[in-house]
């Protein structure tokens, strides 16, 4: 059991003195490379390192290991030296890794932010698909190790958020018992099938997540409840810190854009896209996806233009691409819908395990498979219901269950 009064072995004075006397005393400028590797808990490709030029010298001192994934310090040296470095060292490293692309870079950046007292929640939300799917094992290890070393309410909150995304209610309950997170407790209640009212004065995180959830918690052909816009209107942008403001504004724009498209209010939707372009740039992938969604919604099916849009939709990859592809189906006649549906693959098993959004997409695919009878209608509908239940979509699951009951009659 963790005891915050105890001293970790690598933080002991004898070991630290030995590292100083035997290892560090023989180093010159290459100590920059040693310190960089001391902060990184996993093997790393050489070309990603800020002080790659010192690797040869460190190897000459027999301080490096060379597993297939890259390079790392011998663990004893790394573990001891890392306890001698400060939060400021981790913060500087986090800044460096924030400029490097890739899933591994995001994990290393999060590790540094955790050790410098930073907030990783926004980063985790922004890169959810990559971190929680392609790097799920690394993320779990990162959070678990951080909680083992220094369990804080903020870390328990992150762990609870990940557990809810994975549909793991028992694990989420454990972590929520160690922190105060009304927004996540609300989500957990929905995951457990409980009827619960939105808390009074919900915070911004809960407003955004609940608005997005309500957008998805319906059968594909049903319109979105107008209460979504009323909920978004509760967001007080003045209370948002500058580094979060852009993330919140983009999330709000996505919800409002989807609402106006569902109401066929093309003008309002266009204004939202113009505002987003001012926040980012014309080639922003999110903006391009919204433009394509709008064109699909506005275009008459069975036309040459619509056929081109179908081709564009299937040149894209990822979960957002699947949502765009599914939006084509509601525009088409039954036979065309079947043809498009047969081209849409389910999200990977890994993504369905780790992300509620992936399970919602899978539920929609199975729903359409039942509706258009491309698969056994009963088993397909049952699969859709099961996925919606563990994706925080009880209304969609209930409506689909009623349809399934009609199929049985």
N, C-alpha and C positions, 0 to 999 in steps of 0.2 A: 504493500500500500504506500501511496505517496505521502510523505511527511514534509510539510514546508519548513520545518525546523531542521531537517537533516541536511547534510552536505553530500552532494553527489561525489562519487569516487574521483572523477576526473577534475573536480574542483579542489582536491586536497592540496595542501601546501607542499608536501614532499614531491608529488608528481609534477606540480607546476615548477618547482625549483629544478627538478631534473631536466624538464623540457627547456628551461631557460639556459641552464649551464651546458647541456650536452648538444642541444639542437640549435637554439636561436643564436647562441654566442658565435657560431661558425658561419652565420649568414650575413650577407650585405644587403644590396638592393633587392635580392631575390626573396627577401622576407615579405615583400608585397604580394608575390605569387603564393607564398605559403599561407598568408593571412586570408587571401581570397578563397583558397581551397578549404581553409579551416572553417569557413562560414557555410560551405555547401555540403549537405549531408549525403549526397549521392554522387556516383561517377558522372562526369560531365565531358562532352566533346571538347577537345582542346581549342578548336576555333572559336568557341563561344566565350572563352575566358578573356577578361580585360588585360591580364598580365601573362598572356601565353608565352611571351619571350623569355620568361624565367623558368619554364618547365625543364629545360635541359640541365640547368644548374641544380635544380631541386632533385632531379633524377640522379645526378652525380653524387649527391649526398644520400642516396638510397632512401628518400622520403616518400616516393610515389608508388602507387599501385596502378596497373594498367589493365583493368577488366575490359571486356569487349565494348562496353557502353562508353568508354572514354578514359578519363584519368581521375584519380582521387588521392588524397593524402593517406598514409597509413593511419588506421583508425585511432590508435592511441594518441598520436601526435595531433590529429584533427580534433579529437574530443577534448583533450586537455587545452590546446591552444584556443579553441572557441570560447572556453569559459574565461579566458584572459582578455577577450575583446569586449567592446561596449555596445550599447544600443545604437550609438552613433555610427559605429562601424557597420552594423547591420543595415541601418537606414541608408548609408551611402551605397552599399551593395544593392539594396532594393531599387534605388534610383537608376543604377547602371542596368540591372536586369529588366527594368520596365521598358528599356529601349530596344530589347532583343525580342525578335518574333519567335513564336512557337509555343507548344504546350509545355515543354520542359522548362522554358524560360519563365512561364507564368507560375509554375510550381515553385521554382527557386525564388522568384520574386515574392510569392506569398510566404515562403519560409522566412525570408529576410524581414518582411513586414511584421510577421508574428513576433519575431525576436527583437524587433525595435519598438514594439508597442503600438504598431499601426493597425488600422481597421481593414480587414480583408474582405468584408462582406460585399461591398460594391464591386470589387474586382471579381469575386466569385460569381456574382450574378451576371456580370458583363460577359464572362467567359464560361458560362455554365456548360454549354454543349461540349466544349473541348476539355474542360477540367473534370467534369462529372461523368463523362463517357470515356473519352480516349485516355484519360489519366485518372480514372476512378481509384485504382489501387494506390497510386502515389498520393492522391489527395487524402484518402483515408489514413494512410500511414503518417502523412504530415500532421493532420489534425490530432490523430491518436497520440503521436509522440509529444505534441505540444501540450495536450491535456495531461499526459503522464508527468511531464516535467513541471508544469505550473498550471494547474486547473483553475481557470478564471471563468466568470459568468459569460464573458464575450466568446470564449472558445466553446463553452457548452452551447451557446446560442448557435454558433456556426454548425456544430455537430448535429444539433436538433434540426436545423434547416436542411442539411444534407439528408438526414434520416427521413424527413417528411417528403422530400423530393423522391426518395427511393421507395416510399410507401411503407416504411418500417415504423409502425406506431409505437411499439414497445421501446425501441431504442430512443425514439424521439421523446417519449415520456420520461425516460431516465435523465436525459440531458436537460429537459425543461424543468425538472425538479431542482436543478442546480443553477437556474438563472431566472430572470424576470423577462418574459417575452410574450405579452398578450397577443401579438399578431400571430405568432407561431402556435400558441395554445388554441387560438381560434381555428387555424388551419388543421391542427391535429383533431379537434372536435369534428370537423367535417370529414376528415379521413376516417374517423371511427364511426361515421354514420349518424352522428348526433345532430339534432336540430338546435341550432344556436344562433342568437342574434349578434350582429356586428357590435363590438364594444362601443360605448359612448366615447366620443372624441378619439377616434382611431388615428394612429400615427401614419405618416406618409407611406411607410413600407407596406402597411396593411391595406391602405386605400388602393395603392397601385396593384398589389398582388390580388386583391379581391376583385377589382375591376377586370383584370385579365382573366381571372377564374370565371367570372360571370359571363364573359364573352364566349368562353369555351363550353360552359355548362348548359348545353342545349343540343337538340338534334340538328344536324346540318341545315335542314330546310327551314327551321324556325328562326324568327327574327330575334334580335337581341333586345332584352328589356331596357327601356329608356332609363331605368334607375342607374345604369352604368354611368351615364353622363352626369347625373346628379351626384354620384359618388366621387367622380373625378373633380367636380367643382369644389369639393371640400379641401383640396390640396392648397395649402398656403405656401406659395413659392417664396415669400419673403423669409420664411423660417428655415429655408434650405441652405446648407452651406454651399459655397461656390463650386467645390469639387464634385458635389453630388447633383448640382442643379441641371447640368446637361443630361445626365443619365435619366433623371426624373422627367424632364421635358420630353425626351425622346420616347420614354415609356408612355406618357400621357398622349403624345401624338399618335402612337400606334393604336391605342384604344379608340381615340376619337376618330381616326381615319377609318378603322374597321366599322365603327358605328355608322358613319355617314355613307359609306359604300353600301351597307346593308339597307339604308333608307333611300338609296339611289340619289343622294344629294351630291352630285359630282362636283359642284362648285365649291362647297365647303371642304370636301376631300382634297381638291386641288390646292386650296389655300394652305391646308395643313402641310402638304408636300413642299410647297414653296417656303414655308417657314422652316421646315427641317433642312432644306437646302442651305438656308442662311446659317444654320447651326453647324453644318458639316460642309459638304461639297457635292457637286452634281454626280460624281462617280462613287459616292458612298453606297456600299452593297445594300444596306438597309433601305436607303432611298430608292435604289433601283428596283428592289423587290416590291416596294409600295407602288411604284409607277406601273409595274407589270400587273399587280393585283387590280389596280384601277382600270387599266386598259381591258383586262379580262371582264371586269364587271360591266364596263360601258359598251363593249363590242357585241354586235349581233352574232349569235352562233350560226354555224353552217355557212360562214362567209370566208373568202380568201384571207381576210385580215385575222379572223379568229383562228384559222388553221396555222398561221404564222405565230400567233401567240402560244398555241399548243406546242409548237416546235421550240419556242424560246423557253417555255416552262420546263421542258425536259432536257434542256442543256445545263440546268442548275443541279447542285447537289446539296445535301443537308436537310435538316428538318424544315427550315423555312421554304425550301424548294418543294417539299412534299405538301405543305399547306397550300402553296400556289397551285400545284397540280390538282389537289382536291377541289380547289375553288372552280376549276374548269367543269367539273362534273355537274354542278347544279345548273349550268347554263345549257346543257345538251339534252337531246332526245335520248331515249333509253339505249338504243343501239350504240350511239356515239359514246355515251357515258360508260357503257361496258368496255368499249375498246380502250378508252382512256384509263379506266380503273385497272384493267389488266396490265397496264404499263407501270403502275405505281407499286413499288415494293414496300413492304412493311419496314419500319425503322428497325435497326439492328437489335438483337436481344440485349446487348450491352446498354444501348441508349434507352430501351424500354425499362430496364432494371434501374437505371440511375436518374431518369428525368420524367417528371409527370407530363411534360409537354409531349414527349415521345409516345407515352402511353395514350394520351388523348388523340394523337394522330393515328396511332394504331387502331384505337376504338372507332374512329371515323371510317377507316378503311374497311374494318370488319362490318360496320353498319352498312356501308354501301354494298359490300359483298352479299349481305343478306337481302338488301332491298332489290338489287338487280339479279340475284340468284346466280352469281358466278361461282358461288360455293354453296354448301348446304346451308339453307337460310336459318334454320334453328341453331345449329352449332355456331354459325358466324355471328348471329345476334347475341347468343350467350357469351361469346368471347368479347364482343363490344361492351356488353353490360359489365362484365367482370373488370375490364380495363378502365371503364369510366368510374367505377366504384373506388378504385385505388388511385385515381387521378384527381380527386377532389371535385368530381362532377356528379353529385347525387341526383340532380334534376334530370340530366341526360340519361343516367342509368335507370331512373324510375320510368321515364317516358319510353325508353327502349324496352323495358320489362313489360309495359302495357301492350306495346306492339307485338312482343313475343307471345303474350297471352292470347292476343287475337289470332296469331298464326296457329296456335294450338287448337283453337275452337273450330 
